[in-house]
């Protein structure tokens, strides 16, 4: 079943159960970019998966206490009586996705809608969202000075089939973390920067001499979920110079895929450089975090989430009191020097979310003004507050990340070389097939057999071998 059919079927099942809120009107026709452009009385609505006192509470509070009053004040100064409403949610991400899918499919919903970047292609193919150029006009979109502050790589978050559909509201990056204390004990340098996969394996082999230490953690298997894909398979595949999806085709059991699976074999095979049991444990990723925070794990690939939220000395899930002096980081190397995309020596993967404009809005120009306001430097700084994290904007990052060396490193060194998951309806099933293949290798199956099984599953997911490249 295609992503479009899945959404439509889900919407049909829930039609009677979900209460819809009108997007300033219920016109089912396409929005005219200049519709009500001169209106002096305007009502707009924002929605996202956040709610005060619950899930993503800080984001909900920001919309309620900053965005709405500040935007309404700014519009009043221009002679416009703007009323902005907020529709909070605090549910599972899939439940939120179903809710906004239903709203958008019926010409309803909020004017500005928060979406996960990975949903973009599915929504676009279903006709639920349209390119910004179509919704608000190409000239108006290009005139926004904010684009100068959002790297082309980061703009991939809201790009599908060559078109921009919204504005990124945040991103992240993946690096190789390592424990400097353990490195010192194993005779490894504190300024370590691997330049190949072999460099990583060689460091892990030296760490193996340390009692009670797991040298290397590369996420694998279905228990790890998307972490196995984003923190494991995809950055490694990028390091072979190949993307999971390119020129209209998905990557099958190619030599590059075999290279990645063979790397997993070296980690979890006879040398036992990694712990295969963690890959089968439902809480394996959390346990790897605990091991790292307790100086029991030498190397792992993770996003800045590890630094900000897990081992943060003050607020972390597994706080690491000496994080700033003990934890090192490096860029993820290509398989070998220069083997990354376009001859790159280093790679990364990023995720992100965005805001889009409902194409059925009665007020496309005013909705665009609201989205620009939400994406301005001042608004983003107000949202982030005192807990630094990577924003989509270079100017904000330069200001708020200067005191955090890891986040600054990712912003300046990693984001320019990063890549994003394809925003396509089939991606989640492809990711699940990759997770299974990596888990099989971690459990002892050969790379050849796991790769063959992956391609067979891939054919069923994407609709045939003609949509697969090798």
C-alpha positions in Angstrom: 0.0 0.0 0.0 1.4 3.4 -0.9 1.9 6.2 1.6 -1.0 8.1 0.0 -3.4 5.2 0.3 -2.3 4.6 3.9 -3.1 8.2 4.8 -6.4 8.1 3.0 -7.5 4.8 4.6 -6.5 6.0 8.0 -8.4 9.3 7.5 -11.5 7.4 6.4 -11.4 5.2 9.6 -11.0 8.2 11.9 -13.4 10.6 10.1 -16.1 10.3 12.7 -13.7 10.3 15.6 -11.6 13.3 15.1 -13.0 16.8 15.6 -11.7 19.2 12.9 -11.0 22.9 13.3 -11.6 25.1 10.3 -8.6 26.7 8.7 -10.2 30.1 8.5 -12.8 28.6 6.2 -13.7 25.3 4.5 -13.1 26.1 0.9 -11.9 22.9 -0.8 -10.4 24.6 -3.8 -6.7 25.5 -4.2 -5.6 28.6 -2.4 -4.9 31.8 -4.4 -1.6 33.2 -3.3 -3.0 36.7 -3.1 -6.3 35.8 -1.6 -7.3 38.3 1.2 -3.9 39.9 0.9 -5.2 43.3 2.0 -7.5 42.0 4.8 -7.4 44.1 7.9 -9.1 41.5 10.1 -7.3 38.2 10.1 -7.7 35.0 12.1 -4.8 32.4 11.9 -4.2 29.1 13.7 -1.0 27.3 14.5 -0.8 23.6 15.4 2.0 21.3 16.6 2.5 18.2 18.7 3.1 20.2 21.9 1.1 21.1 24.9 1.8 23.2 28.0 2.4 21.0 31.0 2.9 18.0 28.8 4.7 16.8 25.6 7.1 19.5 24.2 5.8 21.9 26.8 8.5 24.5 26.1 7.4 24.8 22.5 3.8 25.2 23.4 4.6 27.9 26.0 6.7 29.7 23.4 3.8 29.8 21.0 1.4 31.0 23.6 3.6 33.5 25.5 5.8 34.8 22.8 4.7 34.1 19.2 1.0 35.0 19.5 1.3 38.2 21.5 4.4 39.5 19.7 3.0 38.8 16.2 -0.4 40.3 17.0 1.4 43.4 18.3 3.5 43.6 15.2 0.5 43.3 12.9 -1.4 45.9 14.9 1.4 48.4 14.3 0.8 47.8 10.6 -2.9 48.4 10.9 -4.0 44.8 10.8 -6.2 43.2 13.5 -4.7 39.8 13.7 -6.0 37.1 15.9 -3.8 34.0 16.3 -5.1 30.7 17.9 -3.0 27.8 19.0 -4.3 24.2 18.7 -2.1 22.1 21.1 -1.5 18.4 20.9 0.4 16.1 23.2 0.1 12.7 21.7 2.2 10.0 20.1 3.8 11.2 16.9 1.9 8.8 14.7 -1.4 9.9 16.3 -0.5 13.5 15.6 0.5 12.6 12.0 -2.9 10.9 11.5 -4.7 14.0 12.9 -3.1 16.5 10.7 -3.3 14.2 7.7 -7.1 14.0 8.1 -7.3 17.8 8.6 -5.3 18.6 5.5 -7.0 15.9 3.4 -10.4 17.5 4.0 -9.3 21.1 3.5 -9.4 21.8 7.2 -6.8 22.3 9.9 -4.5 25.0 11.0 -2.9 27.6 8.8 0.6 26.9 10.0 1.3 23.2 10.7 4.3 21.6 12.3 5.5 18.5 10.6 8.4 16.0 10.9 10.6 16.4 7.8 10.4 12.7 7.1 6.6 13.1 6.4 7.1 15.8 3.7 7.1 13.6 0.6 4.2 11.5 1.8 2.1 14.7 2.4 3.2 16.2 -0.9 2.4 13.1 -2.9 -1.0 13.0 -1.3 -1.7 16.6 -2.2 -2.0 17.7 1.4 0.7 20.3 1.1 2.1 22.3 -1.8 5.3 24.1 -2.5 5.7 27.5 -0.8 6.1 29.2 -4.2 2.6 28.0 -5.1 1.0 28.8 -1.8 2.3 32.3 -1.2 4.1 33.3 -4.5 7.7 32.8 -5.7 8.6 36.4 -5.3 7.4 36.6 -1.8 9.2 33.4 -0.8 12.5 34.5 -2.4 12.4 37.9 -0.7 12.7 36.5 2.8 16.1 37.3 4.1 16.0 34.2 6.4 17.0 31.9 3.6 20.5 33.4 3.7 20.9 32.1 7.3 19.8 28.5 6.5 22.5 26.4 4.9 21.4 24.6 1.6 22.1 21.3 3.4 19.6 22.2 6.2 17.0 23.4 3.6 16.8 19.7 2.6 14.6 19.3 5.7 11.8 21.0 3.8 12.7 20.2 0.2 11.0 17.5 -1.8 11.3 16.8 -5.5 13.2 20.1 -5.9 10.6 22.3 -4.2 10.6 24.0 -0.8 7.5 23.2 1.2 8.2 25.1 4.4 10.8 26.5 6.8 13.0 24.2 8.9 12.7 24.9 12.6 15.6 22.9 13.8 18.1 20.2 13.0 20.8 18.0 14.5 24.0 16.2 13.5 25.8 12.9 14.1 29.4 12.5 15.2 31.7 9.9 16.6 31.9 10.2 20.4 34.8 8.8 22.3 35.9 8.5 25.9 39.2 10.3 26.4 40.0 8.5 29.7 39.7 5.1 28.1 41.6 6.3 25.0 44.5 7.4 27.3 44.5 4.0 29.0 44.6 2.3 25.6 47.4 4.6 24.3 45.1 6.5 21.9 45.3 10.3 21.3 42.8 12.7 23.0 42.5 14.7 19.7 41.5 11.5 17.7 40.0 12.1 14.3 39.6 8.8 12.3 40.0 9.2 8.6 38.6 5.8 7.6 36.5 2.9 8.9 39.8 1.0 9.5 40.9 3.8 11.8 37.7 3.2 13.9 38.3 -0.5 14.0 41.9 -0.1 14.9 41.0 2.2 17.9 38.4 -0.4 19.0 41.0 -3.2 18.9 43.2 -1.2 21.2 40.3 -0.5 23.6 39.6 -4.2 23.7 42.5 -4.6 26.0 40.7 -2.7 28.7 38.9 -4.9 31.2 35.1 -4.4 31.4 35.0 -2.0 28.4 32.9 -2.4 25.3 35.1 -0.9 22.6 32.6 0.2 20.0 28.8 0.7 19.6 27.3 0.9 16.2 23.5 0.7 16.4 21.9 -2.3 14.6 18.7 -4.3 14.6 15.0 -3.7 14.9 15.1 -3.2 18.7 17.2 -0.1 18.1 14.5 1.2 15.7 15.3 4.2 13.6 18.5 4.7 15.6 20.0 1.7 13.8 19.3 3.4 10.5 20.3 7.0 11.4 23.2 6.4 13.8 24.4 3.3 12.0 23.6 2.2 8.5 22.9 5.6 6.7 26.0 7.5 7.8 28.1 4.5 6.9 26.5 4.2 3.5 27.1 7.9 2.9 30.8 7.1 3.6 30.8 4.8 0.6 29.8 7.7 -1.6 26.3 6.3 -2.1 22.9 7.5 -0.8 20.0 5.2 0.1 17.9 6.9 -2.6 19.2 8.6 -5.7 17.9 9.4 -9.2 14.5 7.8 -8.5 15.9 4.5 -7.3 16.5 2.9 -3.9 19.9 1.4 -3.2 19.7 -2.4 -3.3 22.2 -5.1 -2.4 25.0 -3.2 -4.0 28.8 -3.3 -3.3 28.3 -0.3 -1.1 25.6 -1.9 1.0 27.8 -5.0 1.3 30.7 -2.8 2.5 28.4 -1.4 5.3 27.2 -4.9 6.3 30.7 -6.2 6.3 31.7 -3.4 8.6 29.0 -4.6 11.0 30.4 -8.1 10.7 33.8 -6.8 11.8 32.3 -5.1 14.8 30.0 -7.8 16.0 31.8 -10.9 14.6 34.7 -13.0 15.9 36.7 -10.0 17.1 33.8 -8.9 19.4 34.6 -5.2 19.2 30.9 -4.5 20.0 28.2 -6.1 22.1 25.7 -7.9 19.9 23.3 -8.5 22.9 22.7 -4.7 23.1 21.4 -4.8 19.6 18.7 -7.3 20.6 17.7 -5.6 23.8 14.5 -3.5 23.8 16.4 -1.0 25.9 19.7 -1.5 24.2 20.2 2.1 23.1 19.5 3.4 26.7 21.9 0.8 28.1 24.6 1.9 25.7 24.1 5.5 26.9 24.5 4.3 30.5 27.7 2.4 29.6 29.1 5.4 28.0 28.3 7.7 30.9 29.9 5.1 33.3 33.2 4.9 31.3 32.3 1.4 30.1 32.0 2.2 26.4 34.8 3.6 24.3 33.3 4.8 20.9 29.8 5.3 19.6 28.1 7.3 16.8 25.2 9.5 18.1 23.5 12.8 17.5 23.9 15.9 19.7 21.0 14.5 21.7 23.6 12.4 23.6 25.5 15.5 24.6 22.5 17.8 25.3 20.0 15.5 27.0 21.7 12.2 28.0 25.1 12.9 29.5 24.5 16.6 30.3 26.0 17.0 33.8 23.1 19.1 35.1 20.0 17.9 33.3 21.0 14.6 31.6 19.2 11.3 31.8 22.5 9.7 32.5 24.5 12.7 33.8 28.2 12.6 33.4 29.9 15.0 35.9 33.1 15.2 33.9 31.5 15.2 30.5 33.3 18.4 29.3 36.8 17.0 30.0 36.2 13.3 29.3 34.1 13.2 26.2 35.7 13.8 22.8 34.1 13.9 19.4 35.1 13.7 15.8 33.6 13.8 12.3 32.3 10.5 10.9 34.9 9.4 8.3 34.2 8.0 4.9 35.0 4.4 4.3 38.4 5.6 3.1 39.9 9.0 2.4 37.9 10.8 -0.3 35.3 8.1 -0.8 32.4 10.1 0.5 29.9 11.9 -1.8 31.7 14.1 -4.3 35.1 13.0 -2.9 34.3 14.0 0.7 36.4 12.6 3.5 33.7 13.0 6.2 30.0 12.6 6.4 27.0 12.9 8.7 23.2 12.4 8.8 20.7 14.9 10.2 17.0 15.0 11.1 14.7 17.9 11.5 11.2 19.3 11.6 9.5 22.2 9.9 6.4 24.4 9.6 4.4 24.4 6.5 1.4 26.5 5.3 -1.9 24.8 4.8 -2.6 25.3 1.0 -6.3 25.8 1.8 -5.7 28.8 4.1 -7.9 31.8 3.5 -4.9 34.1 4.4 -1.8 32.8 2.6 0.1 36.1 2.8 -0.6 36.6 6.4 0.2 32.9 7.1 3.6 33.5 5.4 4.2 36.6 7.6 3.4 34.5 10.6 5.8 31.7 9.5 8.5 34.2 8.8 8.0 35.7 12.3 8.2 32.3 13.9 11.4 31.6 12.0 13.1 34.9 12.8 16.3 35.1 14.8 14.6 36.8 17.8 11.8 34.3 17.9 14.1 31.3 17.7 16.3 32.6 20.4 13.2 33.1 22.6 12.2 29.5 21.9 15.6 28.0 22.7 16.0 30.0 25.9 18.8 29.0 28.2 19.2 25.4 27.0 21.4 25.7 23.8 20.5 23.5 20.9 21.2 23.7 17.2 18.8 25.8 15.2 18.3 26.0 11.5 19.8 29.5 11.4 23.5 30.3 11.2 23.2 33.7 12.9 21.4 32.2 15.9 23.8 29.3 16.1 26.8 31.7 16.0 25.4 33.6 19.0 24.0 30.9 21.2 26.4 28.0 20.6 29.6 29.9 21.2 30.0 28.6 24.7 29.2 25.0 23.8 32.1 23.4 21.9 30.2 20.3 20.7 27.2 22.1 19.4 29.4 24.7 17.8 31.4 22.0 16.2 28.3 20.4 14.7 26.9 23.7 13.6 30.1 24.8 11.8 31.8 21.6 10.8 29.1 18.9 10.4 26.0 20.7 9.0 27.8 21.8 5.8 28.5 18.1 5.0 25.4 16.4 6.3 22.6 14.6 4.5 19.0 13.9 5.2 16.7 10.9 4.9 14.6 10.9 1.7 11.2 12.4 2.5 9.4 9.6 0.6 6.4 7.5 1.6 8.3 4.2 1.4 11.2 5.3 3.6 9.9 4.0 6.9 9.5 0.5 5.5 12.9 0.7 3.8 14.4 1.7 7.1 12.8 -1.3 8.9 14.3 -3.6 6.2 17.7 -2.0 6.9 17.3 -2.4 10.6 16.5 -6.1 10.1 19.6 -6.6 7.9 22.0 -5.0 10.4 20.5 -6.9 13.2 20.9 -10.2 11.3 24.6 -9.4 10.8 25.1 -8.5 14.4 23.5 -11.8 15.3 25.9 -13.8 13.1 24.4 -14.0 9.7 26.7 -13.3 6.8 26.7 -9.9 5.1 25.9 -11.6 1.8 22.8 -13.4 3.1 21.6 -10.3 5.0 22.0 -8.1 2.0 20.2 -10.6 -0.2 17.3 -10.7 2.2 17.2 -6.9 2.4 17.0 -6.6 -1.4 14.2 -9.1 -1.6 12.2 -7.1 1.0 13.0 -3.9 -0.8 11.5 -5.1 -4.0 8.2 -5.8 -2.2 8.3 -2.4 -0.5 9.0 -0.2 -3.5 7.2 -2.2 -6.2 9.8 -4.1 -8.2 13.5 -4.4 -9.2 13.1 -1.5 -11.7 13.0 0.9 -8.7 16.3 -0.5 -7.3 19.8 0.3 -8.2 22.9 -1.9 -7.5 
